[in-house]
Amino acid sequence: MYSFYGTWPWYISGFLIGAVMLTLIFFGKQFGMSSNLRTLCTMAGAGKNVDFFKFDWREQKWNLAVVLGAILGGFAAVHFLSDGSGVHLNPKTVEQLAAMHIEAPNGKLGPDSLFSWEAVKTPKTVLILFFGGLLIGFGTRYAGGCTSGHAISGLSNLQKPSLIAVVGFFIGGLIMAHFLLPLIF
């Protein structure tokens, strides 16, 4: 049972992801988290005003189970499958965060200076969250899917647009982490 408490090795996680993807391909389904927002908006009636939301959402309701499973799985992992030691960061990462005046998470999922209620009350954090949300929403729509959809589903189906999108995600992440984040903080 102890093996469930730590990080799973890549060959176990990779095998499980691959098995899920083969099952989805067998049944003709595509995996992606961002498409669930479209499904939820359509269920709420957004198709009455916007053509993008005019589709049969019942064909995608199986994907809503993925969201529910991610929420329940995350809850179970934190509360039942954790040894309580939390997240451990590389000391070099902690050093780089300290240079930007961001304290180490100390076992939590994120540092308090970025992810606490006090931080959300500052105008700077609200602006970062607002513009970050706009950029993620625009990028997800412009790229035709999110990182999970392209990197897991699209690449496993050998789709060239997904390869281009994933390369773009990595380049954008590197630019953000090494050049823009130090400017913001």
C-alpha positions as CSV (number, residue, x, y, z in Angstrom):
1,M,0.0,0.0,0.0
2,Y,3.0,2.3,0.6
3,S,3.6,2.5,-3.2
4,F,0.3,4.4,-3.6
5,Y,1.5,7.2,-1.3
6,G,4.4,8.5,-3.3
7,T,4.9,9.6,-6.9
8,W,4.2,6.8,-9.3
9,P,7.0,5.8,-11.6
10,W,6.8,6.9,-15.2
11,Y,6.4,3.4,-16.5
12,I,3.3,2.8,-14.4
13,S,1.7,6.2,-15.1
14,G,2.6,6.1,-18.8
15,F,1.2,2.6,-19.2
16,L,-2.1,3.6,-17.6
17,I,-2.4,6.7,-19.7
18,G,-1.6,4.7,-22.8
19,A,-4.2,2.1,-21.9
20,V,-6.8,4.8,-21.4
21,M,-5.9,6.3,-24.8
22,L,-6.1,3.0,-26.6
23,T,-9.5,2.4,-25.1
24,L,-10.7,5.9,-26.2
25,I,-9.4,5.4,-29.7
26,F,-11.1,2.0,-29.8
27,F,-14.4,3.6,-29.0
28,G,-13.8,6.6,-31.3
29,K,-13.6,9.2,-28.5
30,Q,-11.2,12.1,-28.0
31,F,-9.9,13.2,-24.6
32,G,-9.6,16.8,-23.5
33,M,-10.5,18.9,-20.5
34,S,-11.2,22.2,-22.2
35,S,-14.0,20.7,-24.3
36,N,-16.0,20.2,-21.1
37,L,-16.4,23.9,-20.7
38,R,-18.1,24.1,-24.1
39,T,-20.3,21.1,-23.1
40,L,-21.3,22.8,-19.8
41,C,-22.1,26.1,-21.6
42,T,-24.2,24.2,-24.2
43,M,-26.1,22.4,-21.4
44,A,-26.8,25.8,-19.8
45,G,-28.3,27.1,-23.1
46,A,-25.5,29.1,-24.7
47,G,-26.4,27.6,-28.0
48,K,-29.4,29.9,-28.2
49,N,-27.2,32.9,-28.7
50,V,-23.8,31.6,-30.1
51,D,-23.4,29.2,-33.0
52,F,-20.2,27.7,-31.5
53,F,-22.3,26.2,-28.7
54,K,-24.9,24.6,-31.1
55,F,-24.1,20.9,-31.0
56,D,-25.4,17.7,-29.3
57,W,-23.8,17.9,-25.9
58,R,-25.2,14.4,-25.1
59,E,-22.4,12.9,-27.2
60,Q,-19.9,14.5,-24.9
61,K,-21.4,13.8,-21.5
62,W,-19.0,10.9,-21.0
63,N,-16.2,13.5,-21.0
64,L,-17.9,15.2,-18.0
65,A,-17.2,12.0,-16.1
66,V,-13.5,12.7,-16.7
67,V,-13.9,16.1,-14.9
68,L,-15.7,14.5,-12.0
69,G,-13.1,11.8,-11.8
70,A,-10.3,14.3,-11.8
71,I,-11.9,16.2,-9.0
72,L,-12.7,13.1,-6.9
73,G,-9.3,11.6,-7.8
74,G,-7.5,14.7,-6.6
75,F,-9.4,14.8,-3.4
76,A,-8.7,11.1,-2.8
77,A,-5.0,11.5,-3.6
78,V,-4.6,14.4,-1.2
79,H,-6.7,13.1,1.7
80,F,-6.3,9.3,1.5
81,L,-3.3,8.5,-0.7
82,S,-0.8,11.0,0.7
83,D,1.9,10.4,3.3
84,G,1.4,14.0,4.6
85,S,4.8,15.2,3.5
86,G,3.4,17.3,0.7
87,V,5.2,18.5,-2.4
88,H,9.0,18.6,-2.5
89,L,10.7,21.0,-4.8
90,N,14.2,20.9,-6.0
91,P,16.4,23.2,-3.9
92,K,17.5,25.1,-7.0
93,T,13.9,25.8,-7.8
94,V,13.3,27.1,-4.3
95,E,16.4,29.3,-4.7
96,Q,15.1,30.7,-8.0
97,L,11.7,31.4,-6.4
98,A,13.3,33.2,-3.5
99,A,15.1,35.4,-5.9
100,M,11.7,36.5,-7.2
101,H,10.4,37.0,-3.6
102,I,8.2,33.9,-3.8
103,E,8.5,31.7,-0.7
104,A,8.8,27.9,-1.0
105,P,5.4,26.1,-0.7
106,N,6.8,24.1,2.2
107,G,4.9,21.0,1.4
108,K,1.7,22.7,0.1
109,L,0.6,22.7,-3.6
110,G,1.5,26.4,-4.1
111,P,3.1,29.3,-2.2
112,D,0.9,31.5,-0.1
113,S,2.2,34.6,-1.8
114,L,0.5,33.5,-5.0
115,F,-2.4,31.2,-3.9
116,S,-3.8,32.6,-0.6
117,W,-6.9,34.7,-0.1
118,E,-4.7,37.6,1.0
119,A,-2.9,37.5,-2.3
120,V,-6.1,37.5,-4.3
121,K,-7.1,40.8,-2.5
122,T,-4.2,42.7,-4.1
123,P,-4.8,44.4,-7.5
124,K,-1.6,43.0,-9.0
125,T,-2.8,39.4,-8.3
126,V,-6.3,40.1,-9.6
127,L,-4.8,41.5,-12.8
128,I,-2.4,38.6,-13.2
129,L,-5.3,36.1,-12.8
130,F,-7.6,38.1,-15.1
131,F,-5.1,38.4,-18.0
132,G,-3.8,34.9,-17.4
133,G,-7.3,33.5,-17.7
134,L,-7.9,35.5,-20.9
135,L,-4.7,34.3,-22.4
136,I,-5.4,30.7,-21.5
137,G,-8.9,30.9,-22.8
138,F,-7.9,32.5,-26.0
139,G,-5.0,30.1,-26.5
140,T,-7.0,27.1,-25.8
141,R,-9.7,28.1,-28.3
142,Y,-7.1,29.3,-30.9
143,A,-5.1,26.0,-30.6
144,G,-8.2,23.9,-30.8
145,G,-7.7,22.4,-27.4
146,C,-5.8,22.4,-24.1
147,T,-2.5,20.8,-23.2
148,S,-4.1,17.5,-22.1
149,G,-6.1,17.2,-25.3
150,H,-3.2,17.9,-27.6
151,A,-0.4,16.3,-25.6
152,I,-2.2,13.1,-24.6
153,S,-5.0,12.6,-27.1
154,G,-3.7,14.4,-30.2
155,L,-0.1,13.0,-30.0
156,S,-1.4,9.5,-29.4
157,N,-3.4,9.9,-32.6
158,L,-0.3,11.2,-34.4
159,Q,-2.0,14.5,-35.3
160,K,0.5,17.1,-36.7
161,P,-1.5,20.1,-35.3
162,S,-1.2,18.6,-31.9
163,L,2.6,18.2,-32.2
164,I,2.8,21.9,-33.3
165,A,0.6,23.0,-30.4
166,V,2.6,21.0,-27.8
167,V,5.9,22.4,-29.1
168,G,4.2,25.9,-28.8
169,F,3.1,25.1,-25.3
170,F,6.6,24.2,-24.2
171,I,8.2,27.2,-25.9
172,G,5.6,29.5,-24.3
173,G,6.1,27.9,-20.9
174,L,9.9,28.3,-21.1
175,I,9.5,32.0,-22.2
176,M,7.1,32.6,-19.3
177,A,9.2,30.8,-16.6
178,H,12.6,32.3,-17.6
179,F,11.8,35.7,-19.0
180,L,8.3,37.0,-18.1
181,L,7.8,35.7,-14.6
182,P,10.9,37.4,-13.3
183,L,9.7,40.7,-14.8
184,I,6.2,40.3,-13.2
185,F,7.6,39.5,-9.7
